[in-house]
Amino acid sequence: MTSQAWPPIDHRPGLTLPALLFWAAILSTLPVLWLNVLPALGGGAQRGHADHSLWIVLHALTGFLTLVSGFLALYMGWTRAAFEYHRHTGCTYVGAGMTMAFVALFLATSDPHRNPASGWATATLSVAWLVTTSMGWRRGSQKRWRSHQMWMIRSMVLTWTFVFCRLAQRLGDMEGVAPAFGIWAYWLGPLLIAEIGLQLWNRRRPA
C-alpha cells in the first residue's frame, strides 16, 4: 500500500460552515458536561448508580478526555496548527475513547437499569464508534491520509453524539421506548448528515 501526502490544508478563516459547525459542536457540549459529567465525577454516580458507580466514573472521565483530545486533534488536522502534536493528541483520543466505548458497551449489555431498548441503542453506538475509530487508525497507519481524515471525522461525530445521548436518557419515560428512540435519532441523524457532507467534500477535493 503506497503512502499518500497529506491533503492540502482545507481551512479558510472567517465564518465558514465548517468553522460554525466546529464551534457549535464545542459549545453544545458544555451544558451536558455541566449536567452529567461533572456531577458524575463529583459523587453523583454513587447516588444514581450505586452498584456500578465506578464504571460510570470511568466512563465520564474517559469520555471527557476523549472529547477534549478529539476536538484538539480535529482542529490540528484541519488548520495544521501545532501539527507536530497531532499524532500524540490522536493517540490520546483513541486510547481514552476505546476505554469509554468498551465501558459503555459493558454497561449497555449488562443493563443495570433494566432498559433493554436503550441498552441496544447505546451498545450499537459503542460498536459504531469502535468500528469508525479503528478504521481511522488503520488508514493512518497505512498513511492513507484522506481516508484517515474521513474516518476520524465520522468517529468524532459519534463522540459528540455520545454526549447528546445523555439528553435522551433524561426523558421521562425511562422504562419505555422514548429514550431508546432518542438515542437512535441522536447518533444516526448526525452521522448521516456528516456522511453526506464528507462525500460532497471528497468529491470536490478528491484524494
MIKOL-176653 format. One record per residue (C-alpha): x, y, z; residue number from 1. Coordinates in steps of 0.2 Angstrom, whole numbers. Example, Ala and Ser with C-alpha at 12.3 -4.5 7.8 and 13.67 -1.06 7.14 Angstrom:
<pts>
+-------+-------+-------+-----+
:    px :    py :    pz : num :
+-------+-------+-------+-----+
:    62 :   -22 :    39 :   1 :
:    68 :    -5 :    36 :   2 :
+-------+-------+-------+-----+
</pts>
This chain:
<pts>
+-------+-------+-------+-----+
:    px :    py :    pz : num :
+-------+-------+-------+-----+
:     0 :     0 :     0 :   1 :
:     8 :    16 :    -6 :   2 :
:     8 :    31 :     6 :   3 :
:    -1 :    47 :     2 :   4 :
:     4 :    65 :     5 :   5 :
:    -7 :    75 :    17 :   6 :
:   -21 :    83 :     8 :   7 :
:   -19 :   102 :     6 :   8 :
:   -25 :   112 :    20 :   9 :
:   -44 :   115 :    19 :  10 :
:   -46 :   129 :    31 :  11 :
:   -52 :   146 :    27 :  12 :
:   -53 :   160 :    41 :  13 :
:   -69 :   168 :    44 :  14 :
:   -87 :   162 :    47 :  15 :
:   -87 :   147 :    35 :  16 :
:   -99 :   132 :    38 :  17 :
:   -85 :   120 :    44 :  18 :
:   -80 :   133 :    57 :  19 :
:   -98 :   136 :    63 :  20 :
:  -101 :   118 :    65 :  21 :
:   -85 :   115 :    74 :  22 :
:   -88 :   129 :    87 :  23 :
:  -106 :   124 :    88 :  24 :
:  -101 :   107 :    92 :  25 :
:   -89 :   113 :   106 :  26 :
:  -102 :   125 :   114 :  27 :
:  -116 :   112 :   113 :  28 :
:  -106 :   100 :   124 :  29 :
:  -104 :   112 :   138 :  30 :
:  -121 :   111 :   146 :  31 :
:  -121 :    92 :   145 :  32 :
:  -103 :    92 :   153 :  33 :
:  -110 :   103 :   167 :  34 :
:  -126 :    92 :   169 :  35 :
:  -119 :    75 :   168 :  36 :
:  -100 :    73 :   168 :  37 :
:   -96 :    85 :   182 :  38 :
:  -109 :    78 :   194 :  39 :
:  -104 :    60 :   190 :  40 :
:   -86 :    64 :   194 :  41 :
:   -91 :    74 :   209 :  42 :
:  -100 :    60 :   218 :  43 :
:  -117 :    59 :   209 :  44 :
:  -113 :    42 :   201 :  45 :
:  -114 :    35 :   219 :  46 :
:  -131 :    41 :   221 :  47 :
:  -139 :    36 :   205 :  48 :
:  -129 :    21 :   201 :  49 :
:  -123 :    14 :   217 :  50 :
:  -119 :    -4 :   211 :  51 :
:  -109 :     2 :   196 :  52 :
:  -104 :    19 :   201 :  53 :
:   -85 :    16 :   197 :  54 :
:   -89 :    11 :   179 :  55 :
:   -99 :    27 :   177 :  56 :
:   -85 :    37 :   184 :  57 :
:   -73 :    29 :   172 :  58 :
:   -85 :    32 :   158 :  59 :
:   -87 :    50 :   162 :  60 :
:   -68 :    53 :   165 :  61 :
:   -63 :    45 :   149 :  62 :
:   -77 :    52 :   139 :  63 :
:   -72 :    70 :   145 :  64 :
:   -54 :    66 :   139 :  65 :
:   -60 :    59 :   123 :  66 :
:   -70 :    75 :   119 :  67 :
:   -55 :    87 :   123 :  68 :
:   -42 :    77 :   114 :  69 :
:   -54 :    74 :    99 :  70 :
:   -58 :    92 :    97 :  71 :
:   -39 :    97 :    98 :  72 :
:   -34 :    83 :    86 :  73 :
:   -48 :    88 :    74 :  74 :
:   -43 :   107 :    75 :  75 :
:   -24 :   102 :    72 :  76 :
:   -28 :    92 :    57 :  77 :
:   -40 :   105 :    50 :  78 :
:   -29 :   120 :    52 :  79 :
:   -11 :   112 :    54 :  80 :
:    -9 :   122 :    70 :  81 :
:     3 :   114 :    82 :  82 :
:     3 :    99 :    69 :  83 :
:    18 :    91 :    77 :  84 :
:     7 :    86 :    92 :  85 :
:    -7 :    79 :    81 :  86 :
:    -1 :    61 :    82 :  87 :
:     1 :    62 :   101 :  88 :
:   -16 :    70 :   103 :  89 :
:   -24 :    57 :    92 :  90 :
:   -17 :    43 :   102 :  91 :
:   -24 :    50 :   117 :  92 :
:   -41 :    52 :   109 :  93 :
:   -40 :    33 :   103 :  94 :
:   -34 :    27 :   120 :  95 :
:   -47 :    36 :   130 :  96 :
:   -61 :    33 :   118 :  97 :
:   -58 :    15 :   117 :  98 :
:   -60 :    14 :   136 :  99 :
:   -75 :    25 :   135 : 100 :
:   -83 :    14 :   122 : 101 :
:   -80 :    -3 :   130 : 102 :
:   -86 :     3 :   146 : 103 :
:  -102 :    10 :   138 : 104 :
:  -104 :    -7 :   129 : 105 :
:  -102 :   -16 :   145 : 106 :
:  -115 :    -6 :   154 : 107 :
:  -127 :    -7 :   139 : 108 :
:  -126 :   -26 :   138 : 109 :
:  -126 :   -29 :   157 : 110 :
:  -141 :   -17 :   158 : 111 :
:  -140 :   -12 :   176 : 112 :
:  -156 :    -1 :   174 : 113 :
:  -166 :   -15 :   165 : 114 :
:  -170 :    -5 :   150 : 115 :
:  -166 :   -16 :   135 : 116 :
:  -172 :    -4 :   122 : 117 :
:  -160 :     9 :   127 : 118 :
:  -146 :    -4 :   130 : 119 :
:  -147 :   -10 :   112 : 120 :
:  -146 :     8 :   106 : 121 :
:  -131 :    13 :   116 : 122 :
:  -122 :    -4 :   113 : 123 :
:  -124 :    -1 :    94 : 124 :
:  -117 :    17 :    96 : 125 :
:  -102 :    10 :   105 : 126 :
:   -99 :    -3 :    92 : 127 :
:  -101 :    10 :    78 : 128 :
:   -88 :    21 :    87 : 129 :
:   -76 :     7 :    89 : 130 :
:   -78 :     2 :    70 : 131 :
:   -75 :    20 :    64 : 132 :
:   -61 :    24 :    75 : 133 :
:   -52 :     8 :    71 : 134 :
:   -54 :    11 :    53 : 135 :
:   -47 :    29 :    55 : 136 :
:   -32 :    22 :    65 : 137 :
:   -29 :     9 :    52 : 138 :
:   -29 :    21 :    37 : 139 :
:   -17 :    32 :    47 : 140 :
:    -5 :    18 :    50 : 141 :
:    -6 :    15 :    31 : 142 :
:    -3 :    34 :    28 : 143 :
:   -19 :    35 :    18 : 144 :
:   -22 :    52 :    25 : 145 :
:   -38 :    57 :    16 : 146 :
:   -47 :    41 :    21 : 147 :
:   -39 :    43 :    38 : 148 :
:   -47 :    61 :    39 : 149 :
:   -64 :    55 :    34 : 150 :
:   -65 :    40 :    46 : 151 :
:   -59 :    51 :    61 : 152 :
:   -72 :    64 :    57 : 153 :
:   -85 :    51 :    57 : 154 :
:   -78 :    45 :    74 : 155 :
:   -78 :    62 :    81 : 156 :
:   -96 :    65 :    76 : 157 :
:  -100 :    49 :    85 : 158 :
:   -90 :    55 :   100 : 159 :
:  -101 :    71 :   100 : 160 :
:  -117 :    61 :    99 : 161 :
:  -112 :    51 :   115 : 162 :
:  -114 :    67 :   124 : 163 :
:  -132 :    70 :   117 : 164 :
:  -137 :    53 :   121 : 165 :
:  -137 :    58 :   139 : 166 :
:  -151 :    70 :   135 : 167 :
:  -162 :    56 :   128 : 168 :
:  -159 :    47 :   144 : 169 :
:  -167 :    62 :   154 : 170 :
:  -183 :    59 :   145 : 171 :
:  -197 :    55 :   157 : 172 :
:  -202 :    38 :   151 : 173 :
:  -186 :    29 :   156 : 174 :
:  -195 :    12 :   155 : 175 :
:  -202 :    14 :   138 : 176 :
:  -196 :    17 :   120 : 177 :
:  -194 :    36 :   121 : 178 :
:  -176 :    36 :   127 : 179 :
:  -171 :    22 :   115 : 180 :
:  -179 :    32 :   101 : 181 :
:  -169 :    47 :   106 : 182 :
:  -153 :    38 :   107 : 183 :
:  -155 :    31 :    89 : 184 :
:  -160 :    48 :    82 : 185 :
:  -146 :    57 :    91 : 186 :
:  -132 :    47 :    84 : 187 :
:  -139 :    41 :    67 : 188 :
:  -145 :    58 :    62 : 189 :
:  -129 :    67 :    64 : 190 :
:  -119 :    53 :    56 : 191 :
:  -130 :    53 :    41 : 192 :
:  -128 :    71 :    39 : 193 :
:  -109 :    70 :    41 : 194 :
:  -108 :    56 :    28 : 195 :
:  -117 :    67 :    16 : 196 :
:  -105 :    82 :    19 : 197 :
:   -90 :    70 :    18 : 198 :
:   -95 :    63 :     2 : 199 :
:   -98 :    80 :    -6 : 200 :
:   -81 :    86 :     2 : 201 :
:   -72 :    71 :    -6 : 202 :
:   -80 :    74 :   -22 : 203 :
:   -74 :    92 :   -23 : 204 :
:   -57 :    88 :   -17 : 205 :
:   -53 :    70 :   -22 : 206 :
:   -38 :    61 :   -15 : 207 :
+-------+-------+-------+-----+
</pts>
